[in-house]
Amino acid sequence: DAGVTQSPTHLIKTRGQQVTLRCSPISGHKSVSWYQQVLGQGPQFIFQYYEKEERGRGNFPDRFSARQFPNYSSELNVNALLLGDSALYLCASTLGAEETQYFGPGTRLLVL
Amino acid sequence: GIQVEQSPPDLILQEGANSTLRCNFSDSVNNLQWFHQNPWGQLINLFYIPSGTKQNGRLSATTVATERYSLLYISSSQTTDSGVYFCAVDPLTDYKLSFGAGTTVTVRA
């Protein structure tokens, strides 16, 4: 079975631009979570979606938004990019809302 | 929010050595997971262990939920064990998986 997939793998943007990152969960998984990992730190929770509803939100500004589609895939949108948004963005899926999380390979975003 | 502290921050081992990584957390949790992050950034599940002890090959983990800590044991370390090990907890009060800062393990041949 395919694991969690994310696209694109790498992305370069300039300040002020907008970016959309995509995630496809493991088949049958209904929950998707997004994390931001800055170099040298642990991942920081951004959002969790379960059955297309937002279930949790971390301490990130409103420039960050996400949604989950009927097929349980998800998009993370970041508007008005700042240099500090440069990071590895990780997506994880779980079968239910509170179970073992399986991570995708991540999207590396560089904001210039 | 919940605090997750991992120790030591860095660990250098000779191949074949054993080691113990520790994770302390500040509040009651629904679950605790250990991950290994490889040099390419991929996070690999090692254990889902809200309490008790589990073993998987040369790795084992113990969580004592009442005392709010977990230990990850690496035995007979190999160079492929190098990377960053993260502990992550899911608090009782919300749905935000919180990670520690990680322990960077370097295994030398």
Interface residues (C-beta under 8 A of the other chain):
Chain A: S33 Y35 Q37 Q41 G42 P43 Q44 F45 Q48 R55 G56 G58 L88 L90 A92 A97 E98 E99 T100 Q101 Y102 F103 P105 G106 R108
Chain B: V4 N30 N31 Q33 F35 W40 G41 Q42 L43 I44 N45 Y48 F86 A88 D90 D94 Y95 K96 L97 S98 F99 G100 A101 G102
